[in-house]
């Protein structure tokens, strides 16, 4: 959910069996995306008539000028210092090249405009949910041979390469430098509030809720509206509410989009499990009264409430720990990160992330150096000085995430991370979370959130008499007619 979370994530250790489970889930993550219209020509080499003039091909010295997007903005001095370090480390390894950072942030519209104008950076980072079309149309460089020649290739989780490949050719790589990987949605527990409510063990450690029933009981016990404290701070703003609702629906056994036997995509968020999930939230709101009074609160509102002791639990990606500590000066020891509670169908935790591609205009040594600018970040002699700087800057090191490497190499990364760690080690928790990860709906994901599912959830939260079944039925039907039916026609070659 691009508008409500960041792609930055950190690390965790996953055993071999868990890697297989993770691989299947992340495969779906990368396959997910949105069909767009008016895209550039299909795959294959550019027509000979097209000029190939990628941006920043060389600098005045004749060295290859590798450019990467998502660079630090003008006043982001910490990230600028990090970029200066990464530039120096890269140029020491590859004296024939320089590394430059472009502040352009990926969006589908601007990507296609830059692609057609041949002004894309050498290396482009983008969210996984927005990349299906780019991969399907082969709008990124084939980096298969460069990858196979990379010394760390054998340590990558091979399952992570399948979904970013087409016909056996690799077209991108997962983001994961400095021990990073994929974020997983988790439950944040406010330790002081849990202690005050007696929801801790004999050693004072939080006992997280394990089921929906537990969650309801905990939320009731933790709520004290006379002091302005809610048991659960729920993201209520339109769009964000739908993103978080994914977890509840999956835990109930539901889903949002399903491919039928005829290959057609069907909207299914009107089915009983999803209705049950929305009824559960309705009861938290109206029957148990355990949510915040500002029911349409955005993510920043919820985090602020948690930091000020006015929300006992909230759904967040682990990286939110950095905001709690840096922005609100919330003690790291006062946060317990736990798995989301299991619903009637068991556990389900939304996973997300990003990956990088290489400009398709590049060939030869320029293409190789663009590839090098991606993978050098995974090497110990780059990871260590980078983490040292992050710690010196007061930034968080070791935030929980699901990693991209197999255990034998990930353990080496973990050893470096542990030298500079500033937050508790959650690798065991991430291993457990990896067993029940789910990915966002594959088509029109953001539109689903903001125009259909989000308004349905808000209606139930605002209107005590709203019928979850009816509002979901209406919005699911609208989503089918306005979004999925055109996609089905496009996919079957029948679009007008």
Secondary structure, 3 states (H helix, E strand, C coil): CCCCCCCCCCECCCCHHHHHHHHHHHHHHHHCCCCCCCCCCCCCCCCCCCCCCCCCCECCCCCEEEEECCCCCCCCHHHHHHHHHHHHHHHHHCCCEEEEECCCCCCHHHHHHHHHHCCCCCEEEEEHHHCHHHHHCCCECCCHHHHHHCCCHHHECCHHHHCCEECCEECCEECCHHHCEEEEEEEEEEHHHHHHCCCECCCCCECCCCEHHHHHHHHHHHCEHHHCEECECCCCCCCHHHHHHHHHHHHCCCCCEEECCCCCEEECCCCHHHHHHHHHHHHHHHHCCCECCCCCCCHHHHHHHHHCCCECEEEEECCHHHHHHHCCCCCHHHEEEECCCEECCECCEEEECEEEEEECCCCHHHHHHHHHHHHHHHCHHHHHHHHHHHHHCCCCCCCECEECECHHHHHHHHHHHHHHCCCCCCHHHHHHHHHHEECCCCCCHHHHHHHHHHHHHHHHHHCCCCCHHHHHHHHHHHHHHHHHHHHHHHHCCCCC
